[in-house]
Amino acid sequence: MTEHRIKRRRMELFIKRGGLCEYCDGETWMRGLETKAMAMSRLGIASGTAHSSKMIRYAEATFEHIRRRADGGTGVAHNGMLACMFCNVSRGEVDIRVNRMDMQALVAAGLHPVNRPAGRVDNYRDVRRFALRALRNIRSGKPIINWHQKGVSDDESRS
């Protein structure tokens, strides 16, 4: 599948899903449909804050291969779905159903960097660190460690 076809298919998936990630149900954005500044405003990411460029990058819509290319999957249209960059990159070798459950667990714990509770603004570096640690714990059968279990109050985590 050529790059042009992948972009077109990603656009079709974006419109079909209303811009929502298949894994976390978080809002995504897509280059060509809106500018980065417009997307940051719509997604509630303050421009110029620490790590805002990384936060918007994680929310970017990607074409996720249902059957990974490493496993013999192709780039054909029916082998793709819409995913935010964080969910796509975090998938690794796990099955899409397992990855969806893992991402939903992060969302439920308030640790997913894209699909966050409304009005919750945390230090991006901490959010990413806790999200990745929680994801490793989920996949190894350990409990999820969240802000409160680490002794970090909401006020401290927002600074």
N, C-alpha and C positions, 0 to 999 in steps of 0.2 A: 504494500500500500504506500503510495507516494506521500510525501509531506503535505502536499496540497490536499489530497484526499483525507488524510488524518485531520487536518485543520477543518475541513468541511464537515467531516463526521463528528468531530468534537463540537462544532457549532450546532449541528442537528441534535446531538445528545444534550447540549446545554439548554436549548430551547425546549426539548421534550421534557426534561427533568425540572425545568424552571430554575436552572442554575444551582440545583441542590446536589451535593455529593451523594453517591450511592451508598457509601459506607457510614458517614457520620450525620448525613442530612443537613450539613452546614451549608451556608451560602457561599458560592464561589463567584469568581469574576473571570472574564475572558478578554484578552487583548483583541482589539478590533471591534468589540461591541461597546466598550467604554474605556475611558482613559484610566490610568492608575489612580490619578487624583479623584476621579469620580467614584471609582470602586472603594477607595479608602474612606471616602465620605459615607457611602452607602453602607459599608460594613462596620463603621464606627471605629476606624483605626485613625488615631490622631497623627497627622503628618508632622514629621520632624521630631517625634518622640524616639526614645531609644528603641532600636530594633524594629521600627515600623516598616522598613523595607523588607525585612524577613517575614514579618507577620503577613504582609500583603502577598508575598511570594508563596507562602504556605496555603493561602486561600485561592490561588490561581487554579482554574479548571484544567484538568489533564485528561488525556485519553488513556484509560486503564485497560490493559489487556486482560480479559477474563481468564484465558489460558495463556500463561506467560510464554513469551518467545523462547525462553530458556527450556521450556517444557514442550516445545514443538508447536506452540500457538502461532497463528498467522496474524497479519495486520488487517484482515478482512473486517468489514463493518460489523458483522454479527459477533465478533470476538472482542468488542469494546464496550466500555461503559464510562460514565463521567465520574471523576473522583477529584477531590481537592489534592493539592500537591502533597500535603502531610500524609494523608491516607495512602496515596499511591506509593510514596517513597517508603512508608513504614511497613508495607505489606510483606516485603521480603519473599520468602518461599512458601508462605502459608496460603491456604485455599481462600477464595474470596468470601465464603460464608464465615470462616473463622475470623478473617480480618474484619468483617462487618461486626461480628459479636465483640471483638476486641475494641474496635473504635466506639461502639455504642457504650461499652463499659467505661471508656475514658470520658465520653460525653456525660454519662450518668454521675461520674465522680467529679465533674466540673474541671477536668484536666485536659480536654482536647483543645489545642491551640486555635482551631478554626471555629468550631461549634462550641462557644462559651456561653455561660449564663449572661443574659442581657444586663448591660451596665457594669459587668465585671471587667476591670482593667488591672492586670497584674504586670509585673516585670516579665517581659517576654522571655528572658534568659531562664528565669525560674520556671515559667510555664512549660517551656520546651524540655528542660531538664527533668521536671516531675512527670511530664507526659511520657517521655521515653523510658524513665525508670518504671513507671506504672505499667507500660506496655510490656517491658521485659518480665515484670512480676506476673502479669496476666498470662503470658505465654509459658511461664514456668510453673504456674499453679499456685503462686504466692498471693497474699492479699495485696490490694491496691493501697499504696501509701498516698494520702492526700495532704493538703495543707494543714489541716487540723491535727492529724496524726503526727506530723513533723513538728508541732508546736509553733507554727507560724500563724498568727492571727490574720484575719482578713485585712486589717489596717496595715500591718507590716508587709503583707504580700503585695499590696497595691503600690508601695513606694518604690 
